[in-house]
């Protein structure tokens, strides 16, 4: 099949035309590949847990400090690791020609993005469950609300990281460039999310910027669980915003997906 024919075949499938069978087949293929990559599995599953353990004993003499920031980092660590792994894995598919061959078949861009999101979403569930269980039941993270709400926010943060990784991979020409997007996409959110100082105490211009960054609402959601016994309206708002941002970025990723690296 020539390149022109492949392009025509791929273009005849609308971006929004999702197929459950094609999506699950894509997810299964990604999971099979990851099964043979133990280093990536270790990065996804173990590194957030190790970082939480390290953080706990950094503040060994001040458990209250760990309680204050541990919940926030419980959401931030999965977001960062999922962003890195997803962006590099997707870029590797494109530079190796795998993505071009897949899109030459009756596989829409939306199917491909949804398949990747499903595969990494399964890993995100495992990652978030392990990190949340470790923080709450082994490291003694003291939360007022339900640990299940912490798990929900951590999972949504991991899915947001997956969506951001899929999106930025379309603009990178190499794995090194994919990593370079981290300072541009993740670090500003990390600085402005309210982890280091309350957002209300920032310069008004920075506070306004933080209001449109999804990580800000992830941290706010974690803090709501930290300080309230019941699910609050603010928590529901924060969760919906993070979930909405993840879906929006996935849609943008499907729209901007390219078959090969220029």
Secondary structure, DSSP 8 states (H G I E B T S, - for coil): --HHHHHHHHHTS-TT---HHHHHHHHHHHHHHHHT-HHHHHHHHHHHHHHHHHHHHHTTT-HHHHHHHHHHHHHHHHHHHHHHHHHHHHHHHHHTTHHHHHHTSS--HHHHHHHHHHHHHHHHHHHHHHHHHIIIIIS----SS-HHHHHHHHHHHHHHHHHHHHHHGGG-SSHHHHHHHHIIIIIHHHHHSSSSS-GGGS-HHHHHHHTT-HHHHHHHHHHHHHH-SS--HHHHHHHHHHHHHHHHHHHHHHHH--SS--
